Amino acid sequence: MTKKDYELIAKAVNFTLEYWRKEHARGSTWVPLAHTDIVLGTLTVALIQTLYNDNPFFDGKRFHDACGVT
């Protein structure tokens, strides 16, 4: 995989997280925000491990930050 691929994946995670945060801010209660943060945080960690196994030079912290996960 390339840097462009990693950026695309991070962008997708970030977009999803921002979408759920906006829904929560609008008052949507059908998916609690805490659950979204936990699920996407867990997904991000799994992606970091998988992408690092693919490329030992992969920067997991930079990817985590790009995903927008807290």
C-alpha positions in Angstrom: 0.0 0.0 0.0 1.0 3.6 -0.5 0.8 6.8 1.5 -2.1 7.8 -0.6 -3.9 4.6 0.4 -3.2 5.2 4.1 -4.5 8.8 3.7 -7.7 7.6 2.0 -8.4 5.1 4.8 -7.8 7.8 7.5 -10.0 10.2 5.7 -12.9 7.7 5.6 -12.5 7.0 9.4 -12.4 10.7 10.1 -15.4 11.4 7.9 -17.4 8.8 9.7 -16.5 10.1 13.1 -17.3 13.6 12.2 -20.6 12.6 10.8 -21.6 10.9 14.0 -20.4 13.8 16.1 -22.6 16.2 14.0 -25.6 13.8 14.3 -25.0 13.8 18.1 -24.8 17.6 18.2 -28.1 17.8 16.3 -29.7 15.8 19.0 -29.8 12.4 17.4 -30.0 9.7 20.0 -30.2 6.6 17.9 -26.5 5.8 18.3 -24.8 7.1 21.4 -21.7 9.1 20.6 -19.6 7.2 23.2 -20.3 4.0 21.3 -19.2 5.5 18.1 -15.9 6.8 19.6 -15.3 3.3 21.1 -16.0 1.4 17.8 -14.0 3.8 15.6 -11.2 3.9 18.1 -11.0 0.1 18.1 -11.2 0.0 14.3 -8.4 2.6 14.1 -6.1 0.5 16.4 -6.9 -2.6 14.4 -6.0 -0.8 11.2 -2.8 0.6 12.6 -1.7 -3.0 13.6 -2.7 -4.3 10.2 -1.1 -1.5 8.2 2.1 -1.7 10.3 2.3 -5.4 9.5 2.1 -4.5 5.8 4.7 -1.8 6.2 7.1 -1.6 9.2 7.7 2.1 8.4 4.0 2.9 8.7 3.5 5.8 11.2 0.7 4.6 13.5 0.6 7.8 15.5 0.3 10.0 12.5 -2.5 7.7 11.1 -4.3 7.8 14.5 -4.2 11.6 14.5 -5.4 11.8 10.9 -8.4 9.6 11.8 -9.5 12.2 14.4 -9.9 9.6 17.1 -9.5 10.8 20.7 
